[in-house]
Amino acid sequence: MAVHKATRSNPPAQPQPTRRRPNPQFKAELLDTLQRLNRGFGMALAALGKLQGKRRLDGPSIFPGACLRDYRKRTEALRAQANRDLLQIFSGHEDRDAARFGK
């Protein structure tokens, strides 16, 4: 009985690393995502403003003003902290890119 041997191509012993191409839109996508984050904070603040304006038919607001003001302050503080921290990290990357490409 004859045995058929399969012929195989001879691949290199080690796989060759594939070089990733840089995404030219990467920075624009990051900044767009930060803009969406800020838009989300803006929507939350607008919703808190609407809740503050909701009143019962016969009188006072349903939600205490101090409570909603506290949520507004906390939301504004969180937005400011997130923007500061994330943009600081982004700025560090930009500084390194400027140094690298400036050579």
ABEGO torsion letter per residue (X at the ends): XBBBBBBBBBBBABBBBBBBBBBAAAAAAAAAAAAAAAAAAAAAAAAAAAAAABBBAAEBBABBAAAAAAAAAAAAAAAAAAAAAAAAAAAAAAAAAAAAAAX
